[in-house]
Amino acid sequence: MAPIEKYRTQVQNLLKQYIEQRPLFEEIETQMVVDTTHDHYQLVNVGWVNKRRVYGCILHIDIKGDKVWIQHNGTELFVAEDLVALGIPKDRIVLGFHAPFKRQFTEFSVN
């Protein structure tokens, strides 16, 4: 399996695991949004609580070239470490939510 195909599978499997682990809230659904054509992957909360609309992206991952970019992590999970545990090398993971100058201070790729 080519690395990009492997990354697509691993990212989707990780998002499925996260959905299964999330606690159930009254009328809030966590949806997995997958675009394998453009390699965008998200978890989004959609629903209602106390007559108020709830909508928001809680996790956004892109695959750009041969790297997996974590664009947004609104969870308390260590997504990058979970990706490493699935076999994606640290030098193929970019913490896109960090400013470019800060990425050099992490164990992960700068871009």
Secondary structure as GFF3:
##gff-version 3
##sequence-region A 1 111
A	DSSP	alpha_helix	3	21	.	.	.	ID=ss1
A	DSSP	beta_strand	27	35	.	.	.	ID=ss2
A	DSSP	beta_strand	40	49	.	.	.	ID=ss3
A	DSSP	beta_strand	52	64	.	.	.	ID=ss4
A	DSSP	beta_strand	67	73	.	.	.	ID=ss5
A	DSSP	alpha_helix	79	85	.	.	.	ID=ss6
A	DSSP	three_ten_helix	90	92	.	.	.	ID=ss7
A	DSSP	beta_strand	93	95	.	.	.	ID=ss8
A	DSSP	alpha_helix	100	103	.	.	.	ID=ss9
###
